[in-house]
């Protein structure tokens, strides 16, 4: 065990540092400008009513209070159990970066940094913001490919980002050992900020605009009321709130338990090391950029005249504070630290010394080992929670300092304007559900922490904690035949392999081992008949006297007739696409709604909220886990299924988009004639326990027709050729349905005043600035995935939304948003893939006509058009 005093440890000297339980106080940890004990809340006031009560006084909660109050909301109250920054904020390393591998999270980072730049001027509070830039180091060719991949995903954003050569890296960071360095990813404006000072500046701003910040004021009870308001109990008394926001950091689980929720969060221990003055650092004329060694899995920055570096150890070595999950956070824990454990991070320390040799002679003056909260996938949970009215969360921040500013603004806008300002479904708290057990949460948090700096490939899969209880009835049948993907807790086949083919998970930025098998699955559906497990779909049953009125209010499309299905979109008040669902009118006033797996509770929450708000007399039931779904598609699909049912499946009797209850091999199913492949096909909804028997019956019946399996990769290639849009790619809360080419699904002339109707009329009247187009491009061995930059005349003018290889024309295919003037068929542009711009051309969509369209043209004698 390490003790105060000077010791040598593999080349590093350890000077005295505080024992367990002492917070320590370097600037990076808790700079208080000389205050040993910060004052308690200066607020002696108490309010009986509040518009919004925020629980938690870390940087995220205080940022939300600041933004709500600044935007004009009255009666914003923040309740903190001890003092501001207690928990994880006070000991954070304070890193700030524009970089994020995701898309819209870049906007969160960008806003945070721009806010922090002006916060001192606005509030009069020093924030200690340093912006020397940052460099991510590539020491392998695949890492260089990753940088190129990230560059094309960044160019169409405001973020500055560049790939720089080793010579430039050495010029900016002259203390590096350059032996292995191939390239760097450089973000000007990155840096670090003092977390304590940042929070105090946000608090000063919040008070300036009228918010009440009360502490110590622990919340002891939360009681929901029938009108959707809350009674919030504290030792100071009770407060009635129109909404509450849980921003309680590693106490968030305890807050959730007060209302019966088990938030999937777990505290992990994160260590970083601070050195004393290093002569070579002190001699520098400018501050060093923040360094991230991705193979060594550590960050390093200048701290005064020394260095601070923090590793992310492997999932086998990292430490989870699981006792806090089972027994709760120890009472009174707030500004304490865990005992340091250098052995756990020694390989990363050695990697840091190899990269920055001056560390070998440095003295360690402090080791900080504190708790940070992880969700299973490392991303925070932000937004309203399904199933509980007016309960919002902002929890699970593994990187709370860089997220605080942007998330405070994002949530504030959402609360005030009734819709998110842009799409961030990856942060939706409703991406988790009852399947997210404590065991799963711990396994995934370990994996996510250990994978902090692994290569971020497209189509990435992570395998810890799998499978969950959410497996379809076909899992045991199919798992040895395919590569499974993870979808909202479910296992779903991505692609199937045959004997002699490489079955392994081989992620790559180029075409990899699934490319040929997916091509075979594509041909299977186009030429014969294929079966796909679609059980992960979200499925809701809605019925009641007001069901038609509710759906007419929710959806921009008309309500389908009884026994028919249509594709419908829920829009936001500003006319953006909140969701896409299929709506099946099963019997008068009773509907089956189906959505994608990733938006199950996202969509359900919206529907439930509108039903309550409008006072609609309806019954809404989530039947996702009760029903399995099999898709059968291809030219022989009718022939195969007809062998198993007495129902007439002929084209004139069972029409496209019709739905019927029937029996297949004596198994009750709801059959919908629809297929995302665009080919002749049916989706068969059935009891989950019947999946295996139904699958076996279909496969046996289809032997003569050469039936086989296909997965979601082939389905994606098929839907792109048919120009089918996908929610989350071609449309989301960043897009309106007109620019997405969804006009045929939007009925502006229907009598009902559906949500977003008036906004959409205004958008149409003003005219569009961009539109979705379909592109073909000839590449090498790389295909578009979505979110790549579109170039024209030497400038970035748009972005792809999704892409694939077209096995029909043997070229790459992509959807892309471009300015209206560049949207004409035949227009030439370029798509940037892995650092190279490939010529692309706008084509007439669809590339391949759907089966219903081909059939209709054939009947009209239009074979030449097919």
N, C-alpha and C positions, 0 to 999 in steps of 0.2 A: 504494500500500500504506500502511496506517495505521502510524504509528510512535509511540512514547511522546512525550509532550509535549502541548501544548494546541493543538487545531485546531478550526476552525469547519466544520460540515458541514450546510448547509441549516437553519441555525437552532439546531443543537445544538453545544455545545462538547465536545470529547473530551479529557479529562484523561489523564494517563499510565496506561496499563494494560499488563499483561504481554504480552510477545511470545509467539510460538508456542512450545509446549512447556512453558509455565509454568502450573501449575494455578491460581494466584491463590487468595485465601482470604477473600472476604467471608463474612459469616455465612450467606448463602443458598447459598453454594457449598461451603464446607467449614469450618464452625465447629468448632474443636477446643479451644476453651477455652484457647488459648495454647500448645497442643502443636505444635511445628513438625514433629516426627517422631513419630508415634504408635508405641507400643511394639509389638514383635513379639509373637506369641502367648505368653501367659504359660504355656501348656500345654507341659510337657516330656514328658507322657505319650504313649504310642503304644499303639494297640489292634490286635491281630491279627484280631479279629472285631467286626463291627458289624451291628446290625439294619438301620439305614439310613445310607447315606453320601450326603451332600449335597455336590455339587460346585459351589462358587461362594459367595463371602462378601459378596454385595450384600445389599440390604435384603430381597429376596424369599427368598434362601437362608437367611439368618439368621432370618427370621420362621418359616420351616418348622421349623428346628431348635428354636426357642423353643416352638412349638406342640406338636411331637411330644414333646419332653422334658416339657413341662408336663402333657401328657395321660398321662404315665406310661411312655412307651416308654423302655426301657433301651438303652444302647449306640447313641445318636445321635451321629454324627460328621459335622462339616462340614470340608471341605478347601478352602482358599482358596490360590490360586497366589501371591499377593503379600501384600496386607493387606485387611482388611475395608473395604468401600465402594469399592475400586478398580474402575474400569470406568465405569459410567454413574451409579451412586448418588451419588458424592461431589459431582458438579457439578450435580445436578438442581435445578430451581427449587423443588421441594418442595410443589407445589400439592395440596390435598386438597379433595375435593368429594363431596357426597352424590349429585350428579346423574350419571345415565348414561342415554342414550336407550334402552338395552336394558332387559330386565326383571330377571332375576336378578343381573345385574352390579350392580344397585343394592344388593343384599344384601352384595356384596363391599365396596363403598364404605362402606356403613353400618357394617359390622363394623370395618373399618379405623379409621374415625374414633372409634368408641366405644372401641376398644383404645388408640389413641393418647392419648385423654383420661385414661386411668388408668395408663398405662405408667410415668410418672415416679414415681407413688406406689408402684407395685409393685416397681420395680427400684432406686429411689433415683437414677436417672440423669435429668438434665435433658434434655428433648427439644425445647425451643424451639417449642412448638405454639401457633400463633395462630389464633383462630377468629372473625374479624370478619364472616363470611358472604361470599357472593359474589352477583354480579348478572350475568346474561347480558343483553346489550342487543339490543333489536329496533329496527331503523330502517326496516323495510319491512312492509307488511301481511302478506305471506306468512310472514314470520318470526313475527309475532304468532299466526298460525294454527298455526305449529309449536309455539309455547309452549302453546297450548290443547291441541294434540294430546298433548304431553308431560304436561300436567297430568292428563288422564284416565288416562294410563298410570302415574301416580305415586300417585294418591290412595289406592289400595288397598295401598300399601306404608307402611312406618313412616317413610319419609323426609318431612321437612318441606319443602314447596316452594310458592311463591306467585307469581302474576303481580302485579306492582306497577305503579302509574301513574308517569308522568314526575315528578310532584311528590315522590313518595316516593323516587324514585331520586336526585333532586337533594338531598333532605334527607340521604340516606345518603352521597352522594358529591358534595359541594358544588363540586368542582373541574371538573365536566363542562361541556362545551359541549352544551346541551340541544336545539339546533336541530332535529336529525333524530330524536331519540329518541321512540319511540311507546310502548314498554313495556319491562319488565324481568322476567326470571325469577329469583326470589330464593330462595336456599337458606341459611337460618340455620345456623350451625355449620360452614360451609365455611371454608377458610383456607389455611394453609401451615405446614409443619413443617421443621425443619432435618434433612436426610436423614442427615447424619453422626451427629448425636446420636440420631436415631431408631434407626439401625442399632446403635449402641453400647448403647442401652438394651435392645434385643431380644437382643443378644449377652449382656449381663449377666443377663438373664432366662434365656436358654438355659443358661448355665453354672450358674446358681442351681438349675435343675431337673435338672442332671446331664449335659448335652450336652458333648461335646468339640469345641472349635473350634480347628482346627490350621492355622497359617499362619506363614510361607510353606510351602505343601505342594502344589506343582503335581501334578496327575494326569498321569502319562506313558503309562499303558496301562490299558485295560479289557478283561478277558478273561471272557466268559461261561462258566459251567460247566454240565455236563449236568443238574445238580440244580436249576438256576435261580438259583443264587447267582453272585456276581461276585468276581473277584480284581481289586482296585484297586491299581495300582502307583504309588508316589511315590518321591522320593529318600529318604524316611524308611523305606521298606520297603513290604511288601505287606499289604493288609488284605482279609479276606474279608467280603463284605457280602451280606445277604439281598436287598437292593434298592439301587439307586442312583437318585438324582434329579439330573438335569442342570439346574442353576440358574446357569449360567455366563455369563449376559449375552451380550455380543458375542463371547465365546469359545465359546458353545454349539455353533456349527457345528464347531469343532475337536474338541470332546468327542464330538459325534455321529459324526464321521468315524472316530473310533477304533473304532467298532463297525459301520461301513459305512452309516451313515445320513446323508442330506443334508438337514438341517433347513432349511426355506425361510425363512431369516432374512437380513436385510441391515442393516448400520449406516447410519444417516443422520446428517447434521450438523444440530444444532439450536442456534440462537443465542438468547441473551437479553442484555438491556442493563440495567445498573445505574447509576443516577445518584447524584451526591452529594446533600447536603442541599438541599432545596427549601424556602424560607421558608414558603410557603403550606401545605406538608405538615407542617412542624414546628409550625405554629401550631394545627393541628387538636387537638381535645380527645379524640378517639377514633380508633382505627385505621380506615383506609378499608377497605371490603369489596373483595375481589378482583373485578376487572372482566374481563369477556370481551366484546370487541367482535366479533361474529360476522361482520359484513360486512367489517370491517377485518382479520379473521383474526389477532387477537393477544389475549394475556392481559396484565393489568397488576395489580400489587399494590404495597402499601407495603413498602419495605425500609428499616428504621430511619426516618430523616427524609427519605428520598428515595423513588424509585420504581424498580420492576423491571418490565420488560415484554419479552415474547417473542413473536415472530410465527411463523406457519406460512405460509411462502411457497408459491407455486404449484408444481405438479409440474414446470413447465418451468424454474423458477429454483432449486428446492431441490437440495441436494447429497447424492448418495449416495456412500458410501465403498465403491465397488464393487471396488476393489483388494483389500480385505480378504476379499471373497468368492473372488476368483480366486487370491490369493497368501497369504491368511491374515492374521491380526492381527499387526502387527509385534511381535517378541519384546520383552518388557519394557514394552510400552505398558500403562499402568494409571491413572496420575493426570496424564495430559497432556491438552492441549487442541489443537484445530486453530486455524489462523490465522483471525482474524475477517474477515468479508466484509460490510461494511455496504451495499455497492451491491446485494447480493442481496436485502436486506430493506428497502430505502429506502422503497418505496411504503407499507409497513406502519408504518414509523417516522413517515412524514408523516400517516398516518391516526391514529396515536396522538397526535401533536401537535395535530391538528384536534379530536379528542375531548377531550383533556386539555391545554388550552392552556399550562399552566404548564411543560410539557415543553419548550416552545420556548426557554425561558431556562435550562434545566437543563444541568448539566455531566455528561457521561458519564465515570464513573470505571472502569468495567470492562465488557468485552464477553466473554461466555462462549460458546464455540463447541465443544461436545463431542459425542461419539457417543452415540446411543441406538439401540436395536435394534428394527426393525420386522419384523413378519410381513406377508404380502401384504395381509391385511385389517385391519391395525393392532391386532387383538386378540391377546393372548398365547396360548401353547400350554401347556395345563395338564392333566396327567393321565398315565396309563399309555400307552405306545406300542405299537401293534399290531405284531406280528411279532417282538418282542424281549421275552423274559420278564423281568419285574421291573425294567424300565427305565422310569423316569418322567421327565417334563420339566416345568419351570416356566420357560419362556423366551419371548422376544419381547415384553418389556414396554415399550411406548412410554410408559406411565404407571405406572412401577413403584412409586412412593411411595404412591399411593392404593390400589394393588392389593396391596401387600406383606402387610399385616395380614390381609386377608380371604382371600387366596389361601393364605397359610400355614395358616390355620385350615381352609380347605376341603380342601386336600390332606392335612393331618394327619388329619382325620375320615375321608376316603376310604381312606387307608392303614390306619387302625386298624379301621375298621368294614366294609371290603370293598365299600363302595358310596359313591357321591357323596352328600353331605348334601342336595343339591338339584340341579336340572337346570342344567347350563352347557355344553350341547353346542356352543355357539358358541365355546368355548375348547378343545374337544377337539383334541389334536394330530393325531388321525386324520382331521380334515376335509381334510387335504392328502394327496397320494399321489404316485405316480411321474410324474403329469402336471404336477406343480408344478416346473417347470424354473427355473434361475437367471434366465433372461430374463423369465419370467413374474413371479417374485418381485420383481425390480427394477422392472418396469413397474407392478405393483400397489402396491408400497411407495411409489413416487413419487406415484401417484394418491391413495393413502390419506393420505399426509402433506399433500398439497396440498388434499385435501378435508376436512381436520380440522374446519372450521367451516362447511361447506356445509349447506344446509337438508336435514334428514333426513326425506324423504318416505316414506310407506308404499309398498311394492312397488318400492323403489329398485333400480336397476340401475347397475352401474359397468362401463365397457367396456375399460379398459386390459388388455393382455395376452391379449385374446380374439381368436379362439378358441384354445383349447389343442389338443393332439393328440387330446383326447377329444371328437371329433365323431361323431355317428351317421352311418350310411350315407345318411341323408336330408338332411344339412346343406346340401349344395349345391343340392338340389332345393327346399328350403323357405326358405332364408335370405332370398330376395327377396320372399317372400309374407307374412312374419310378423314379429312382434316377439319376439326370442329372449330367454329368461331363462337365467341361469347357475346350474347345479346341480352342485356337486362336480366342476367341470372341464368338464362337459357343456354344450352349447347345446341348449335345449329350447324349442319354440314356446310362448309364453304366449298369444298371440292372433294372428289372421290378419286382414289388411285386403284390401279389394277396391278395384278402380280407382275413383278419386274420393274415397276415404277418406283421412284424415290418417294416414300411416304412422309418424310420428315418435314418439320417446320423449318423452312429455309428463307428467312426474310431477306429482301434485297431491294436496292433502288432500281434494279434492272429486272427483266423477265426472269422468272425463276422456275422451280420444279413443278409448279402448278399450271404453267402456261399451256403445255400440250394436253394434259388431262381436261382442262377447262374447254379447250377447243373441241375435244371429243364429246363432252357434255352438251356443248352448243349444237353440234351436229345431231346429237341424239334427239333433242327437242325439235329441231327444224325438220328432221327427216323421218323420225319414228315417234316415240312417246317416252316421256320422262316423268319421274315422280320426285317431288321435293317436300321436305318437312317444313311447314310454315307455322308450326305451333307457337313460336314466340310472338306472333301478332297480339297486340292488345285488343281485347274484345269486351264490349259493353252491351248490356241489354237495357233498353229504355222503353217504358210503357206508362200508360196512365192517361187520364182525360186531357191533359195539356201537352202530351208528347209531341204532337204535330206542331203546335204553336211554338214550343221551345226550340225544336229543330229548325223551324222556319226562321226563328230569330238568330240562331247560332250560325246557320250555314248560308253561304252566298248562292248556292244552287237551289233549285226547286226540290220539294220533297218527292221522292220516287213513288210511283203507284204501288199498291199492294202487290207483292210477289216480284217486285223489281228492285234493282240496285243502281245506285249511281255513285260517282266520285264527287265529294263535296269538300269545301274548304271553310274553316273557321277563320275569320279575319279579326284583326285588332281594331280598336276604334279609329286608328289612323290608317286603316286600309291595308295592313300588311298581313302576310300569311302566317297565322298562328299554328295551324294544323291542317293536315289532309287526312280524310277518312273515307272509307266506303260506307255508305248508308243503305241498309237492306230493310225494306218494309215487309216484314214477315207475315203479319196479320194486321187488320185495321188497328192502328194506334200502337203497334208493338214493333220495335226496331232492333236490328243488330248493327252495331257500329264497330268498325274494325280499323285499327291504326297500327303503325309500325311499332316494333318491340321497344325501341328506345324512347318512345313518347307516350307510353301507356298512361302513367300517372300524371304526366305533364298535361295531356289532353283531358283526362278525367277530372282533374282539379278545375280546369276552366269550365267544363260542362256543369259540374256541381255548383260552382260559384254563381254562374249565370242562372241556374235553376232556382237557387235560394234567393238571389237578389231580385228576380222577377216574380217570385211567389208562384211558380208553376207547380201544378199538382201532377207530379211525375214520380216514378220509381226508377232509380238508376242503380244498376248492379254491375259490378266488375266481374266478368266471368272468364277472365284471361286464363286462370289456372285450371278451370273446369273443362275447357275445350281444347282438343287437339285439332290441327289443321293439316291436311295433305293437299298439295297441288298436283294435278295431273295435267300435263300439257303436251301438245304435239299433234300432228295430223292423224295419228291413230288413237288419240285419247278417247274419242267417242266410241270407237269400235271396242276398245278394252272395257270401258265402263258399262257399255250396253250389255255385255255378257253377265254382269253382276246385278242388274236391276231390271225390274219390270216396267219402270218408268220410261216413256219414250224420250230419248235424248236427241232426236232428229232436229235439224236446224229450224224447222218451221214450228215445232212444238216446244222445244226448250231453247228459247231465243237468247241471244247475247245479252248479258246483264240481267237475266232473269234468275230468280231464286226459288227453290222448291225444297220441301221436306220430303225425303224419300228414303228407301233402304238400299244400301249397297252391300251385297253378300249378307243380307239380313241384318245389317248394322244400321241403326238410324243415323242419318246425316242431314245437315242442311247444305244443299249443293247450290253454289253460285257459279253461273257460267261467266267466268272472268279469269284472266291470267296476266300476271305482270310480265310474262314473256311476250305478250302480244300475239301468241299462237292460240289455236283452238285449245280450250282447257277449262277445267273446273277447279274451284276450291271446295273442299269437303270438310265441313265443320262437324265434329263428333265428340263424344265423350272421350276424355283423355285416356281412360283405361281401355278404350277400344282401338287405340291407334295401331298397335302391333297386329291385331287380327285384320283390321282394314287394309293395312299395308301389305300383309302377306297375301290377302285375297286378290288385291290389284296386281301385285307382281306375278302371281301364279296365272292370273287371267291373261296377262300380257306377254307371256313367253313367245307365242307365235309371232307377235308384232315386234319382238326384240326390245321389250321394255327395259329401262335401266334408270338409275338414280341420276339426279343432277343437283348442284348446290347453288349457293347464292352468288358465287363469282360468275357462273355461266348466266344466271338470271340477270345479273347486272349488264353483261354484254348484250343480251337479248333486248332488254328494255331500252338501252341506249340506241340501238339500231331502230327501234320503233319510236324514238323521240319521246318516251315516257319520262316525265319529270319525277324527281324524288324529293320528298320533304326532307329538309336538313341540308340539301345540296343546291338544287335549282330554286327552291323556295323555302323561306323561313321568315323570321321577324325582321330581316333586313330587306325583304323584297315585297313588292306588291304583285298581285296576280296578273296584272296587265303586262308588265314588263317580263314576267315569267312565261307568257304565252298561254295563260289559263283562261282566256276570255270565254271559251265555250262552257266553262264550269261556273261562270259568274253571271247571274241573272239580275242585272240592275233594274229591269222592268218588272220584277215580281212584286206583288203588293206588300209583302212583309218588309219592314224596315230593319233588315238584318244588320248586325254589328259591322261597322266599317263601310256601310253603303254610301253614306253621304261623303265620307272622305274619298272613297273610290271615284265617285262622280267628279269631285274636284280634281283628282289626279288625272282622270281621263280628259277633262276640259283643258287642263294646263298642257297636256302632251307629255310624252315620255322622253327621258334623256338617254336611256339605255334600253337594250332589249336582249333577251336570251337567244342565242343562235347555236346552230350545230356546226361543228368543224370536223373536217378530216385532215389528217396530217401523216406524212410518211416519216417514220423515225428509224432509229437503229434498233436497239433492243430495250427501249424504255417507252413506257406509255403514260399518258396523263392520268392523274389520280383525282384532280380537282384542286383549286386554289393556286394554280400556277399563273404566272404573269402572261398577259397578252400584249404583244408589241406591235406598233405600227409607226412607220416613219421615224424610227429611232426613239420612240417614247412608249412608256407603259400606258395602255389605254383601257385595260380591263383585266378580267380573270376568268379562268376556267372554274366550273363548279363540280364537275365529275367527268370521268373519262374511262376508257377501256380500249382494248384491242378489238377491232371488228373482224371476226373470223369470216365474215361474208366478203368484204372487199380487201382483206389483208392489209389494212392500214389502221392507224390509231383514230379514235373517235372521241370527241369531247363536246360537252355543252360549255358555253362561255357567255358572260355578259360583256357587251361591247357598246360603245356609243351608237345611237340610232343610225347615224350617217354611215357607220361601218357595218351595218347589219344586212346589207343586200346580198342575195345569192351571187356567188362568184367573187365576192370581196376577198382579197388576200391579206392575211395578217401573219404574225409569227407567234409561236408558243414556246416559252422558255422551259426546257427540261434539262436538269443537271448541268447547267451552265452553258447550254447551247440553244440557240434559237432555230426552231424548225418551221419551215413554211407551212401555212395552213390556209384552208379555203372554206368560206361559208357555203354550206350546201342547202339544197331544198330538203326540208325534213317532212316525213321521216325517211331515213335511208332505206328502210324496209317497211313496206305496208303491213299493217296488222292483218291477221287472218279474217276478222269480220269485214274489213275493207276489201281485201282481195276477193272474198266470197261475193260481196255485193257487186263489185265490178264485173266479176265473171258472169253473174246472172244477167247483167246488162250488156253482155257481149263485149266487155272492155279488156279482153285478154292482152291486147297490145299495151295497155296501161299498167299491167301488173308487173 
